[in-house]
């Protein structure tokens, strides 16, 4: 008697895999902070609204599980997308029209903010812009890379999404393979809202650290998840979170949830040391002082980030 088609049909390839160890320090001592099905009402609503019904997969049988390393304190999602699903997320769930949405929402202060970072970098190294070799890692729509290029910096980028790679090349940004970065190549590496997305953030920071020249800097800026985690653990229900709470711990995308302490630990594991930038250099690279609202932000931001550092915006230096 022939077997039924149901018994011979191949099993669907898994779309999520489990991280058994901390992706920051690779220790195995962890605890679960929160766990609920990925098809729960709260997460299903978020998926529909955030991705505007572009998600066609069924995630029944999978969980949103937020764990925390007992060694370095990093919180992270234990079940994460496979490489195939990651490509689908960044090329299909997040459409190319996102670039127009970002561009339409940016104002003068946003571009001043980028320009100030580039000016700080150049002031720090005391080099001609064309002599500075910089990498924009996980460049998205290449805003930082284009700003650095406008200052004359020798800049290139690395990115996962093919849609974004094609765009960067169309505006003249050279794209390199992040898995084949030469050691000691860059003075500066920019990472803006990147490390929360990475499957192996610890390994990647070590790789990027090796790619720095001695004395080089890497900027790591990620969402601060402390408030979001506290609210999720306290309520025990994803549906109790508002959009601001979800952002730092979003399913599928923000799979690593940093605080100042866990980000600092990530740098130590990679052999990097945090740099407290000179306030003179930070203020010297800022503009907008004549506008009261802009001036207040310009005055407060360096103190909040670097004088009493509790933020998740850190410059790390490779020892010289």
N, C-alpha and C positions, 0 to 999 in steps of 0.2 A: 504494500500500500504506500503510495508516495507521501512524502512529508508535506504538511500544509505550508503555504507560502509564508504564513506568520512565523513558523519555526525556523525557516531558512533565511528570512530577511536579515540583512546585516544591522547590527546595532548602530544607532546614530552616534557619531563621534561626539565626545563630551565637549561642551563649550566653555566649561570652567574647570580649573584644576586647583588643587589644595596646596597652600604653602605650609609645610610642616615645621619650618623654622622661621625665626625672625628674619625678615628680609634686610634689616639694617646691620645687625651684628652676627647673625646666623646662629645664635644660641637657640636651644630648644625648649627653654623654660618659659612657658607662656600661660596666660589665663584668658578665658573668654569674658569679654565685657558685655556683649549683647549678641543675641541670635534670633532671627525670625525668617520665615520663608520669603524667598525673592518674589513670590506671587501674592504676598500679603496685600491687603487693601492699600495701606500707606505707600508701599514701594511701587505697587502697580500704578497708582495715581501719579506718583512722581515720574515714572517712566513714560507714561502717556503724555504728560504735559511738557516735560523737559525735552523729549525727543520728537514731539509733535507727531506721534503715532507712526514713526518710521521704523520702529522695532517690530519685527515679525516673528521673533523666536519665542518659544515657550520655555520658561524657566522653572516650571513646576518640578519639585524634587531637589532644587538647589536652595541654599540658604544665604542670606546676608549675615555674615558672622564677623564681628569685630573683636579681634584679640589684642592682647598687649604683652609685649616682652617684659619679663621680670628682671632682665639685666639692664637694658638700655632705655626702657620705658616707651619705645615706639609702639603706637597703636596701628593696626593694619587689618585689612580684610583678609581672612584666611582663605576664602574661595575667590579666585581671580580669573579673569578671562584668559583663554589660550591665545597664542599668537594670532591664530586665524580670526578669532573674535575681536581682538584688538584692532586689526586692520579694518574689519567691518565697522567698528564703532567710529573710528576717526575718519573713515572715507565715506561712510554711508549714513550712520546715525547723526553725525555732525556734518551737515552739507557744506559745500563750497560757498553758499550764500552767507555763511557765518562771517566771512571776510567783510562783506558789505555791511553787515550789522555792526561789526566791531568798528569799522571805519566811520560809520554814521554816528556812532555814540561818542567818539573821541573828540575832545576839545583842546584848546590851547594848553591848559594845565597838564594834560596827558603827555603832550609832546615835549613840554618843558621838563617834565619828570624824566623822560628818556634822555633828553639832551643833557640834563644834569648828571645822570649816571655816566654817560660817555665822557663828559668833561672831568668828572672825578677820576675816572680811569686814567685819562691822559695826564692829569695833574699828578697823580700818584706815581706814575712811572717816569715823568720828566723826559719824555721822548717825543720826537716828531710823530704825528699820527700815522704816517705811512710806514714807520718802523715798528709800530705796535701790531702784533699778530693776535687776533681775537677770534674766538669761536662762540657763536650763538647756538647753544645746544637745546634742542627741542623748540625750534624757533617759531612754531605756529605760523602766523602770517608775516613773520620776519620784520616786525616793527623795530626791534632793537638793532638788528643787523643793518637795516636800511639807514637808521639814524647814525650808527657808527660809521658806515660807509660814507655818509654825507660829510662827516668830519675828516675823512681821508684815511680812516683806519683800514688796515689790511684784514678784512673780516670774511669769514666763511660760516656755514651753518650745517647742522645735522638735525634730522627730523625723521619720524616714523611714517607719517602720512604721505602717501604719494601725491595726493592732491596738493598738499602744502609744499612739497618738494618742487613740483612743476611750477607752482606760483613763484616761489623764491627764484628759481632759475629764470623765469620770465622777467623779473625785475633786476637781474644781474647779480644775484647772490650765489657764489659757488657753494655747492653742497658736497659734503664729505661723508664717508661711512664711519659712523660712531664706533663700530667694532674694530676699526683698523687705524685708530689715531696713533700717530708716532709719539714716542716719549719726548718730553721736553720741547714741545712745539709752540705752545701758546703762552703769551704774557697774561692773558685774561680770558676767562670762560664765563659767559653769561647764561644763567639758567633761571628763567622767570616762569613760575607756576609749572614746574616740570617734575620734580622729585616725588610729588604726591601721586603721579601717574605710573611710576616705574615698577615693574615686577621685581627687580633686584636693585633697589636704590643704593645699598651698601657697596655692592660690586661696581656699580656705575660710578659712584663718587671716587672710589679707588682708581678706576680707569682714567677718569678725568683728572684726578690729582697727578697721576703719572704723566699726563699730557701737558701739564704746566711746566714752564721753565722754572728753575729754582728762584724763589721769591715771587712767583706768579700768583695771581688771585683768581678765585672762582666765587662768583656771587650766587647764592642759593636763596631764592625767595619762594615760600610756599604758604598756603593758608594755615592759620593757627587754629587747631582743632579743639583746643582745651574746652571752650564753652560748648561746642557741639557734642562732644563726648559726654560731658557732664549732664547735659539735658537728655540725651538719648538713654544713658544708663539710669538716670533718675526716673524717667517716664516709662521706660521699658517698651516703648511703642514708636516705631518710625513715623506713624501718622501724626504724632504730637509735635513733630518738628516743622518749623516754617522754612521757607526757601533759604534764608540766610544760615540757618542751622545746618541744613542738608549740604550746602556747598562744600564744606571742608571734609565731609565724610561720604560723598556721593557714591552710590553703588557703581561698579564697573570702571569709573574714571579715577576718583580720588581714593585709591586703594591703600595709600599710606597716609596716616593722620598724625601730623607733627605738632609738637609743642617746642618752645625754645630749648628745653632740656634735652629732648630726644634728637632735635636737629644738631645741637652741639655734640651730643654723643656720636652721631653719625660722622661728623667731621673728625673726631678723635680716632674713631675706628679706621678712618681712611688715612691717618697720619698727617692730617692738616691741623692748623691752629687758627682759631678765630682771630680776626683783625679788628681792632677798634679804630675806625678811621679818624683822622684828624678832623675836628669840627671846623677848623679854618678851611680845609679843603672842601668839606661838604658844603659849607655856606658859600664858599667862593664859586662853586659850580652850580649854584642855584640862581634862578631868576624869578621875576614876578613880585619883587619886594614892594613895588608901588601900589599893589592892589591889596587892600586889607585882608580879605579872606585868603588869598593866595599867600600873603606874607606870613599869616599865622600858621598855616600848614607848613610852609617852608622853614619857619623857626622851630616848630615843635617836632617835626618828623626825625631829624638827626638825633635829637636828645632821646626820644622814645626808643629809637632803634639801636642806638650805639652807646649812649652814655649810661643808661640804666637798661641794659638789653634784656628784654623779655619777649621780644618779637621773634617772628620766624623769617626775618630778613637778615642774612649773615654773610659777611665776606670771610672766606677762608683763604689762608695763605699756605703755599707749599714752602717748607723751610728751605732757606737758601744755603 
